[in-house]
């Protein structure tokens, strides 16, 4: 490729025409393969003596971006395929390297984050997911408005500082207009929400509440099963874990009969199971007032049950009573079910590539898959 005769080179810093200075050695730019053949653009870059920047600078070319060896069209092409396949599979399919696919995704995501419009955000959901080995977590913040769901923020670890980074990004003006916040009972998240958007209706995640209750029930079952084994009693609780944790409508016919037989025993596990099932009636209420009365009565029954794991749950529910009832004040239109669905997509993104070695690669992959970011304009689509 050669520059058009008589054309002025463009300064890559101020994007204005400037007088020429000299010409560099020929460079190659990798383009989209045609019919299995690799395609390269060869061009000798010019340097300009820019009076505005008061420096000698390499020219700007429409098909390239800085020192990257891939053309913009090829980076967009690879990035789109990297959303469908794993990055390793994308590299193998187009006979390039994983590093070049990473470079392409980074280019597209960086452009998208710089050009995305946050606009008015009515509802957000915050949750953490585990990644890597050990206790490594990401804080993910989603926009969960009724008409749009997308990933807004990826923070390292699940700390106050990581969540505060999201509010630093959006600024106080947008934060003041948030109407609903959905989260679990993780204290750092609760504290940041109280500080940064206290005007929002804070809704606790019903799915995490049920998960904690199932965990408490399983703890009661395991403890009582060990006690019965030590005392030489009949192992009636053996292989009963999923009988007790599954919703009754999801049980198979044989499991229903076995659960009916199990409920005849006067065991702590049975009493804990009945308390857990009774709690599910809370979500059938529409009135916050009646839901509050039911919650208070349920907690009173649990505190008299002498089942410590369940009493621990009741104390936690009493502590967060108002946040739980906010679900009903929001007319049951918002919950973290959307957040859990997006979390599953995030886990699929990580599992598809069998994990990422660095936080940066994982961050780019999540924004690329879930961020709904704008893409650079392209003269032609090669799909």
PyMOL commands that set and color helices and strands:
alter all, ss='L'
color gray80, all
select helices_A, chain A and resi 72-84+87-93+98-115+160-175+187-196+206-230+241-245+248-250+253-262+268-284+288-303+308-319+321-329+337-352+359-370
alter helices_A, ss='H'
color red, helices_A
select strands_A, chain A and resi 20-34+37-50+55-58+123-130+137-144+149-156+180-183+201-204
alter strands_A, ss='S'
color yellow, strands_A
deselect
rebuild
show_as cartoon
